[in-house]
Amino acid sequence: MEIYNGYERLPRNYTLMDDEYEFTMANGYLKSGKKDEEAVFDVFFRKVPNNGGYAIMAGLDKVIPFIENFKFGEQELDYFRRKGYDEDFINYLKKFKFTGDIYAVPDGTPVFPNEPIVTVKAPLIEAQIVETALLSIVNGAMEHATGARRIIEATPKNVGVMEFGARRADGCEAAIDASIYGIMAGCVGTSNIIAANMLNMKAMGTQAHSWIESYETELESFIEYAKTYPNNCILLVDTIDTLRSGIPNAIKTFKYMKENGLDTNHIGIRIDSGDLAYLSKEARRMLDEAGFPQAKICLSNGLTAETIETLIAQGAKFDSLGVGDNISKPEGRMGCVYKEVAWRKEKGVWVPKIKLSNDTIKIVNPDYKKLYRAYDKKTGYALADVLARHNEKVNERELTIVSVTDFLKSTTIDNFDLVELQKPIFINGELVYKDPSILEKKDYCNKEMDTLYPEVKRTVMPHEYYVDGTENYVNFKKDMIEEAKKLVKRNEPNRKVL
């Protein structure tokens, strides 16, 4: 299990973190003799939150210990006894160990709708039991990581984004996740001490309005703070009046530091309310005119990707951002689902499965599949993600790809590198994947985001990235849909026409 500076990533046993119907189905599989039948389930999402162009894969650091430690102790078994499950099922759970395979796209990878980001291939009963917690882990992790990356992409590369959202999160574990996945997605650090300690980093922070309010005057609070923290003197200037009180008192404090031999190379202000564009420009002018061009400006206050882009367009002056709500509790949800796409009886032939819908976007991509990303050899940009049947040989020199949701859209690509996106995580129940550190994932995320066309990363009305299939795969999917429709028609009861 991955240990974060002495902290376990999963602080409790999540074996019972499951919807009841997972166990009623599991018990039914056992009683009906289906225990050894195998199934393939895909985890995917249908829409990017906030109408964005991409999402960021996250959560493997928690999925791995969840699967490794999945076992039923007496406390868990007592639940099933109290609820009237019979001893055959309880004895099965007592010996339970996940024995299947899990493949997943690595954390930090930009991912897109309707492609398998996690694939579970296991005995049907095992695949069913792990569903709920796996979805909960991945959904939450991806919401934090995706929200953070939207902020990063909207922010100039020379400006650091600090994650400040612990107090806005839905509970302590969500706060830790927001900090860790925020850093993984590109934040320079976090105010959350426990998360910083887990990553062997120093937490970041300035001061709150209560510090200023606890002194007789704003100037006195600033000077006392400067004497205590001369090497990180960032003063919060909007408690009383930013331009008429806060910044003038900050300048007086910096002059005090200079006159008393205190280091003024690490000074600055934070503005947390008001018109941030106007106030930051005025602050920069006042600080420069006072002889403190080295003073940094940090902006905070409910920042979103959209407001950051507006600040830039209006010429706001800032050196760092503190972002809370829209990383720890971003708007929109991932909506990852877990759908069966193939089945086989014991060691027989795989039978592809499909779920139909009147809504085209909700028709599941069937079968045990592989997922590839095609990169342009000339530019390095990602051209498309490509689905293929598991044993299909894909042409890596010239490839015609077809939309998996609109079969009339196709294109042919050449001069590309084809990379399989999913990596084996567990094989036959054994961990075979070395999970990188969060900081390694951060570097990887930055690198992979650089392969996306800027139009895909746009905050407003981004270009739709292609998630396509090989001609062979799309023709196979079309045939499955037609066969399913014919079956429905054959089974449809006769209707009288009135």
C-alpha positions as CSV (number, residue, x, y, z in Angstrom):
1,M,0.0,0.0,0.0
2,E,1.2,3.5,-0.8
3,I,2.0,5.4,2.4
4,Y,2.1,9.2,2.3
5,N,4.8,10.3,4.8
6,G,3.3,8.0,7.4
7,Y,-0.4,8.5,6.4
8,E,-2.3,5.7,4.8
9,R,-4.2,7.0,1.7
10,L,-7.4,5.1,2.8
11,P,-7.8,5.6,6.5
12,R,-10.5,3.0,7.0
13,N,-11.9,-0.3,5.6
14,Y,-14.2,0.6,2.7
15,T,-15.4,-3.0,2.0
16,L,-19.0,-2.0,3.0
17,M,-18.8,1.2,1.0
18,D,-21.3,-0.3,-1.4
19,D,-24.9,0.0,-2.5
20,E,-27.1,-2.8,-1.2
21,Y,-28.1,-4.0,-4.6
22,E,-24.4,-4.9,-5.3
23,F,-24.7,-7.6,-2.6
24,T,-28.2,-8.7,-3.4
25,M,-27.0,-9.3,-7.0
26,A,-23.8,-11.0,-5.7
27,N,-25.8,-13.3,-3.5
28,G,-28.1,-14.1,-6.5
29,Y,-25.0,-14.9,-8.7
30,L,-23.8,-17.3,-6.0
31,K,-27.2,-19.1,-5.6
32,S,-27.8,-19.4,-9.3
33,G,-24.4,-20.9,-10.1
34,K,-23.0,-17.8,-11.9
35,K,-20.1,-17.2,-9.4
36,D,-17.4,-18.3,-11.8
37,E,-18.8,-16.5,-14.9
38,E,-16.6,-13.6,-16.0
39,A,-17.5,-10.1,-17.0
40,V,-15.8,-6.9,-18.3
41,F,-17.0,-3.6,-16.9
42,D,-15.9,-0.2,-18.2
43,V,-15.8,3.0,-16.1
44,F,-16.4,6.1,-18.3
45,F,-18.2,9.5,-18.3
46,R,-20.5,11.0,-20.8
47,K,-19.9,14.7,-20.4
48,V,-17.1,16.9,-19.1
49,P,-18.1,19.1,-16.1
50,N,-18.8,22.8,-16.7
51,N,-19.0,22.1,-20.5
52,G,-15.2,21.8,-20.5
53,G,-13.1,20.2,-23.3
54,Y,-11.3,17.6,-21.1
55,A,-11.2,15.9,-17.7
56,I,-8.2,14.8,-15.7
57,M,-7.9,11.1,-14.6
58,A,-7.3,10.8,-10.9
59,G,-7.9,8.4,-8.0
60,L,-5.7,5.4,-8.7
61,D,-3.7,6.2,-5.5
62,K,-6.9,5.3,-3.6
63,V,-8.3,2.6,-5.9
64,I,-5.1,0.5,-5.4
65,P,-5.2,0.2,-1.6
66,F,-9.0,-0.2,-1.8
67,I,-8.5,-3.4,-3.9
68,E,-5.5,-4.6,-2.1
69,N,-7.2,-4.4,1.3
70,F,-10.6,-5.6,0.2
71,K,-11.6,-8.2,2.8
72,F,-14.5,-8.9,5.1
73,G,-13.7,-9.0,8.8
74,E,-16.2,-10.1,11.5
75,Q,-17.6,-6.6,11.8
76,E,-18.5,-6.6,8.1
77,L,-19.8,-10.1,8.2
78,D,-22.0,-9.3,11.2
79,Y,-23.9,-6.8,9.0
80,F,-24.9,-9.6,6.6
81,R,-25.9,-11.9,9.4
82,R,-28.1,-9.1,10.9
83,K,-29.7,-8.5,7.5
84,G,-30.6,-12.2,7.0
85,Y,-28.1,-13.3,4.4
86,D,-27.6,-17.0,4.7
87,E,-24.4,-18.7,5.8
88,D,-23.3,-19.9,2.3
89,F,-23.0,-16.2,1.2
90,I,-21.4,-15.2,4.4
91,N,-18.8,-18.0,4.1
92,Y,-18.1,-16.9,0.5
93,L,-17.5,-13.3,1.7
94,K,-15.3,-14.6,4.5
95,K,-12.8,-16.0,1.9
96,F,-13.3,-13.2,-0.6
97,K,-10.3,-11.9,-2.4
98,F,-10.3,-9.9,-5.7
99,T,-8.8,-12.2,-8.3
100,G,-9.5,-10.3,-11.5
101,D,-7.7,-7.8,-13.7
102,I,-7.9,-4.0,-13.6
103,Y,-6.6,-1.8,-16.4
104,A,-6.7,2.0,-16.1
105,V,-5.5,5.2,-17.7
106,P,-2.8,6.7,-15.5
107,D,-3.6,9.5,-13.1
108,G,-2.9,13.0,-14.6
109,T,-3.9,12.0,-18.1
110,P,-6.4,14.2,-19.9
111,V,-9.4,12.0,-20.8
112,F,-12.6,12.4,-22.7
113,P,-16.3,11.3,-22.8
114,N,-17.3,7.8,-23.7
115,E,-13.9,6.1,-23.4
116,P,-13.0,3.5,-20.8
117,I,-10.8,5.1,-18.2
118,V,-10.9,2.0,-16.0
119,T,-11.7,-1.5,-17.1
120,V,-12.5,-4.3,-14.6
121,K,-12.2,-7.9,-15.9
122,A,-13.1,-10.3,-13.2
123,P,-15.6,-13.0,-12.0
124,L,-19.0,-11.4,-12.3
125,I,-19.6,-11.5,-8.5
126,E,-16.3,-9.8,-7.7
127,A,-16.7,-7.1,-10.4
128,Q,-20.1,-6.3,-9.0
129,I,-19.0,-6.0,-5.4
130,V,-16.2,-3.4,-6.0
131,E,-18.4,-1.1,-8.2
132,T,-19.7,1.5,-5.8
133,A,-16.5,2.4,-4.0
134,L,-14.5,2.4,-7.2
135,L,-16.9,4.9,-8.8
136,S,-17.0,7.0,-5.7
137,I,-13.2,7.2,-5.5
138,V,-12.8,8.1,-9.2
139,N,-15.7,10.5,-9.4
140,G,-14.5,12.6,-6.5
141,A,-10.8,12.5,-7.5
142,M,-11.5,13.6,-11.0
143,E,-13.8,16.4,-10.0
144,H,-11.0,18.0,-7.9
145,A,-8.3,17.4,-10.5
146,T,-10.4,18.6,-13.4
147,G,-11.5,21.7,-11.5
148,A,-7.9,22.5,-10.6
149,R,-6.6,22.0,-14.1
150,R,-9.2,24.4,-15.5
151,I,-7.8,27.0,-13.1
152,I,-4.2,26.2,-14.1
153,E,-5.0,26.5,-17.8
154,A,-6.6,29.9,-17.3
155,T,-3.6,31.2,-15.3
156,P,-0.4,32.5,-16.9
157,K,2.4,30.0,-16.6
158,N,4.5,32.4,-14.5
159,V,1.8,32.7,-11.9
160,G,1.5,30.1,-9.1
161,V,-1.9,28.7,-8.0
162,M,-2.2,27.8,-4.4
163,E,-5.0,25.4,-3.3
164,F,-6.9,27.1,-0.4
165,G,-10.1,25.0,-0.3
166,A,-10.1,22.8,2.8
167,R,-12.8,24.8,4.7
168,R,-15.1,24.6,1.7
169,A,-14.8,20.9,1.1
170,D,-17.5,18.3,1.9
171,G,-15.7,16.9,4.9
172,C,-12.1,16.3,6.0
173,E,-11.3,13.4,3.5
174,A,-12.6,15.5,0.6
175,A,-10.5,18.4,1.8
176,I,-7.4,16.2,1.7
177,D,-8.3,14.8,-1.7
178,A,-8.8,18.4,-3.1
179,S,-5.4,19.4,-1.9
180,I,-3.6,16.3,-3.2
181,Y,-5.4,16.2,-6.6
182,G,-5.1,20.0,-6.9
183,I,-1.3,19.7,-6.6
184,M,-1.3,16.7,-9.0
185,A,-3.2,18.8,-11.5
186,G,-0.7,21.7,-11.3
187,C,-1.1,23.7,-8.1
188,V,2.2,24.9,-6.6
189,G,1.0,24.0,-3.1
190,T,-1.8,24.0,-0.5
191,S,-2.8,25.7,2.7
192,N,-3.9,22.3,4.1
193,I,-1.2,21.2,6.5
194,I,-2.2,17.5,6.7
195,A,-2.1,17.2,2.9
196,A,1.2,19.1,2.7
197,N,2.7,16.9,5.3
198,M,1.5,13.8,3.5
199,L,3.4,15.0,0.4
200,N,6.4,16.1,2.5
201,M,5.8,19.7,1.5
202,K,5.5,23.0,3.5
203,A,1.9,24.3,3.6
204,M,1.3,27.8,2.2
205,G,-0.6,30.6,3.8
206,T,-0.7,34.3,4.8
207,Q,-3.1,35.6,7.5
208,A,-6.8,36.0,8.0
209,H,-8.9,39.1,8.7
210,S,-9.1,38.0,12.3
211,W,-5.4,38.7,12.8
212,I,-5.9,42.3,11.8
213,E,-9.1,42.6,13.9
214,S,-7.3,41.3,17.0
215,Y,-5.1,44.4,17.2
216,E,-5.9,48.0,18.0
217,T,-4.9,49.2,14.5
218,E,-4.3,47.6,11.1
219,L,-0.8,49.1,11.1
220,E,0.1,47.5,14.4
221,S,-1.2,44.1,13.2
222,F,1.0,44.4,10.1
223,I,4.1,45.4,11.9
224,E,3.8,42.6,14.4
225,Y,3.3,40.1,11.6
226,A,6.3,41.5,9.8
227,K,8.5,41.1,12.9
228,T,7.3,37.5,13.4
229,Y,7.5,36.5,9.7
230,P,10.0,38.8,7.9
231,N,10.9,36.0,5.4
232,N,7.3,35.5,4.3
233,C,5.5,38.8,5.0
234,I,2.3,38.7,2.9
235,L,-0.2,41.2,4.3
236,L,-4.0,40.9,3.9
237,V,-5.0,44.5,2.9
238,D,-8.8,44.5,2.5
239,T,-10.0,44.3,6.1
240,I,-10.9,48.1,6.3
241,D,-10.3,49.8,3.0
242,T,-7.9,48.4,0.5
243,L,-6.6,51.6,-1.2
244,R,-7.0,54.1,1.7
245,S,-5.9,51.9,4.6
246,G,-4.6,48.4,3.7
247,I,-2.0,49.2,1.0
248,P,-0.8,52.5,2.7
249,N,-0.3,50.5,6.0
250,A,1.4,47.7,4.1
251,I,3.8,50.3,2.6
252,K,4.5,51.8,6.0
253,T,5.2,48.2,7.3
254,F,7.7,47.5,4.5
255,K,9.4,50.8,5.2
256,Y,9.6,49.8,8.9
257,M,11.2,46.5,7.9
258,K,13.7,48.3,5.7
259,E,14.6,50.8,8.4
260,N,15.1,48.1,11.0
261,G,17.2,45.8,8.9
262,L,14.5,43.2,8.2
263,D,14.6,41.4,4.9
264,T,12.3,42.9,2.3
265,N,12.9,40.4,-0.5
266,H,9.9,38.3,0.6
267,I,7.1,40.8,1.0
268,G,3.7,41.2,-0.6
269,I,0.0,41.7,-0.2
270,R,-3.2,39.7,-0.6
271,I,-6.5,41.1,-1.8
272,D,-9.5,39.0,-1.0
273,S,-12.5,41.2,-1.9
274,G,-13.7,44.0,-4.2
275,D,-12.9,44.7,-7.8
276,L,-9.7,42.6,-8.0
277,A,-8.7,43.9,-11.5
278,Y,-8.9,47.6,-10.5
279,L,-7.5,47.1,-7.0
280,S,-4.6,45.0,-8.1
281,K,-3.6,47.6,-10.7
282,E,-3.8,50.4,-8.2
283,A,-1.8,48.3,-5.7
284,R,0.9,47.6,-8.2
285,R,1.2,51.4,-8.9
286,M,1.3,52.3,-5.2
287,L,3.9,49.7,-4.3
288,D,6.1,50.6,-7.2
289,E,5.9,54.3,-6.5
290,A,6.8,53.6,-2.8
291,G,10.0,51.8,-3.9
292,F,8.8,48.2,-3.4
293,P,8.6,46.7,-6.9
294,Q,9.6,43.4,-5.4
295,A,6.4,43.2,-3.4
296,K,4.2,40.4,-4.7
297,I,0.4,40.6,-5.2
298,C,-1.8,37.6,-4.4
299,L,-5.5,37.5,-5.4
300,S,-8.1,35.3,-3.9
301,N,-11.9,35.3,-3.4
302,G,-13.9,32.6,-5.2
303,L,-11.8,32.6,-8.3
304,T,-12.9,30.6,-11.4
305,A,-11.3,29.9,-14.7
306,E,-13.7,32.5,-16.2
307,T,-13.0,35.2,-13.7
308,I,-9.2,34.7,-14.0
309,E,-9.4,35.1,-17.8
310,T,-11.5,38.3,-17.2
311,L,-8.9,39.6,-14.8
312,I,-6.1,39.0,-17.4
313,A,-8.2,40.7,-20.1
314,Q,-8.6,43.8,-17.8
315,G,-4.9,44.0,-17.1
316,A,-5.0,42.9,-13.5
317,K,-1.6,42.7,-11.8
318,F,-0.9,39.6,-9.7
319,D,1.9,37.1,-9.0
320,S,0.0,34.3,-7.4
321,L,-3.6,33.1,-6.8
322,G,-5.3,31.5,-3.9
323,V,-8.1,29.2,-5.1
324,G,-10.5,27.4,-2.8
325,D,-14.1,26.6,-3.7
326,N,-13.5,25.8,-7.3
327,I,-11.0,23.0,-6.5
328,S,-12.4,21.6,-3.3
329,K,-16.0,21.9,-4.4
330,P,-16.1,22.7,-8.1
331,E,-19.4,23.1,-10.0
332,G,-20.5,20.2,-12.1
333,R,-20.0,16.5,-11.5
334,M,-18.0,13.8,-13.3
335,G,-20.9,11.4,-13.5
336,C,-18.7,8.3,-14.2
337,V,-20.7,5.1,-14.7
338,Y,-19.8,1.4,-14.6
339,K,-21.3,-0.6,-17.4
340,E,-21.0,-4.3,-18.3
341,V,-19.6,-4.5,-21.9
342,A,-18.7,-8.2,-22.2
343,W,-19.5,-11.6,-20.5
344,R,-18.4,-15.2,-20.7
345,K,-19.4,-18.4,-19.1
346,E,-16.3,-19.7,-17.2
347,K,-13.5,-19.9,-19.8
348,G,-15.7,-19.7,-22.9
349,V,-15.9,-17.2,-25.7
350,W,-16.4,-13.5,-24.7
351,V,-19.9,-12.3,-25.6
352,P,-20.1,-8.5,-26.1
353,K,-22.9,-6.7,-24.3
354,I,-24.5,-3.4,-25.2
355,K,-26.9,-1.0,-23.4
356,L,-29.2,0.9,-25.8
357,S,-30.9,4.2,-25.3
358,N,-33.1,6.6,-27.3
359,D,-30.4,9.1,-26.5
360,T,-27.4,8.3,-28.8
361,I,-24.8,9.6,-26.3
362,K,-26.1,7.0,-23.7
363,I,-25.5,4.0,-26.0
364,V,-22.6,2.1,-24.4
365,N,-19.5,1.3,-26.4
366,P,-19.7,-2.6,-26.2
367,D,-17.1,-5.3,-25.9
368,Y,-13.7,-5.9,-24.3
369,K,-11.7,-3.0,-25.8
370,K,-8.3,-1.3,-26.1
371,L,-8.0,2.4,-26.0
372,Y,-5.3,4.2,-28.0
373,R,-4.2,7.8,-28.4
374,A,-2.8,9.0,-31.7
375,Y,-0.1,11.7,-31.5
376,D,1.0,13.7,-34.6
377,K,4.7,12.9,-35.2
378,K,5.3,16.3,-36.6
379,T,3.7,18.5,-33.9
380,G,3.4,16.2,-30.9
381,Y,-0.3,17.1,-30.6
382,A,-2.9,14.5,-29.7
383,L,-5.1,13.9,-32.8
384,A,-7.7,11.5,-31.4
385,D,-8.4,8.6,-29.0
386,V,-9.2,5.4,-30.8
387,L,-11.3,2.4,-29.6
388,A,-10.5,-1.0,-31.0
389,R,-11.7,-4.6,-30.1
390,H,-9.3,-6.2,-27.7
391,N,-7.6,-8.6,-30.1
392,E,-7.8,-6.3,-33.1
393,K,-4.6,-5.5,-35.0
394,V,-4.6,-1.7,-35.6
395,N,-2.9,-0.2,-38.6
396,E,-0.2,2.1,-37.2
397,R,0.7,3.7,-40.6
398,E,-2.6,4.9,-42.0
399,L,-5.8,4.6,-40.0
400,T,-9.4,5.5,-40.8
401,I,-11.2,6.4,-37.6
402,V,-15.0,6.9,-37.2
403,S,-17.0,8.7,-34.5
404,V,-18.5,6.2,-32.1
405,T,-21.6,8.4,-31.6
406,D,-22.1,9.7,-35.2
407,F,-21.2,7.0,-37.7
408,L,-21.2,9.4,-40.6
409,K,-18.2,11.2,-39.3
410,S,-14.8,9.7,-40.3
411,T,-11.3,10.8,-41.1
412,T,-8.0,9.2,-42.1
413,I,-4.8,9.9,-40.3
414,D,-1.1,9.1,-41.0
415,N,2.3,10.0,-39.7
416,F,1.3,9.3,-36.1
417,D,2.4,7.5,-33.0
418,L,-0.2,5.2,-31.4
419,V,0.0,4.7,-27.7
420,E,-2.1,2.4,-25.7
421,L,-3.6,4.5,-22.8
422,Q,-4.7,1.9,-20.3
423,K,-2.0,0.3,-18.1
424,P,-2.4,-3.0,-16.2
425,I,-2.9,-2.3,-12.5
426,F,-4.0,-5.7,-11.2
427,I,-3.5,-9.0,-13.0
428,N,-5.2,-12.1,-11.4
429,G,-5.7,-10.0,-8.3
430,E,-2.1,-9.1,-7.8
431,L,-0.8,-5.5,-8.1
432,V,1.6,-5.1,-11.0
433,Y,1.7,-1.3,-11.3
434,K,4.0,1.0,-9.5
435,D,2.0,4.1,-8.7
436,P,4.0,7.2,-9.2
437,S,4.2,9.9,-6.5
438,I,1.8,12.8,-6.7
439,L,4.7,15.2,-7.8
440,E,5.7,12.7,-10.6
441,K,2.0,12.7,-11.7
442,K,2.0,16.5,-11.7
443,D,5.0,16.5,-14.1
444,Y,3.3,13.9,-16.3
445,C,0.0,15.9,-16.2
446,N,1.7,19.0,-17.4
447,K,3.4,17.1,-20.2
448,E,0.3,15.5,-21.4
449,M,-1.7,18.7,-21.2
450,D,0.9,20.2,-23.5
451,T,-0.1,17.7,-26.2
452,L,-3.7,19.0,-26.4
453,Y,-4.5,21.6,-29.0
454,P,-5.2,25.0,-27.3
455,E,-8.7,25.0,-28.8
456,V,-9.5,21.8,-26.8
457,K,-8.4,23.5,-23.6
458,R,-10.5,26.7,-24.2
459,T,-12.6,27.6,-21.1
460,V,-15.6,28.7,-23.2
461,M,-17.0,26.6,-26.0
462,P,-13.9,24.3,-26.4
463,H,-13.3,22.3,-29.6
464,E,-14.6,18.7,-29.2
465,Y,-11.7,16.3,-29.0
466,Y,-12.2,13.2,-31.1
467,V,-13.0,9.9,-29.4
468,D,-13.4,7.5,-32.4
469,G,-13.2,3.9,-33.2
470,T,-11.5,1.9,-35.9
471,E,-13.7,1.1,-38.9
472,N,-13.8,-2.5,-37.7
473,Y,-14.9,-1.5,-34.2
474,V,-17.5,1.0,-35.4
475,N,-19.0,-1.5,-37.9
476,F,-19.1,-4.1,-35.1
477,K,-21.0,-1.6,-32.8
478,K,-23.4,-0.7,-35.6
479,D,-24.1,-4.4,-36.2
480,M,-24.8,-4.9,-32.4
481,I,-27.2,-2.0,-32.4
482,E,-29.1,-3.4,-35.4
483,E,-29.3,-6.9,-33.9
484,A,-30.5,-5.5,-30.6
485,K,-33.2,-3.5,-32.4
486,K,-34.3,-6.6,-34.4
487,L,-34.5,-8.6,-31.2
488,V,-36.7,-5.9,-29.6
489,K,-39.0,-5.9,-32.7
490,R,-39.3,-9.7,-32.6
491,N,-40.3,-9.7,-29.0
492,E,-42.6,-6.7,-29.2
493,P,-46.3,-7.8,-28.5
494,N,-48.8,-7.3,-31.3
495,R,-50.6,-4.1,-31.0
496,K,-54.1,-3.3,-32.3
497,V,-54.3,-0.2,-34.5
498,L,-57.3,1.9,-33.4
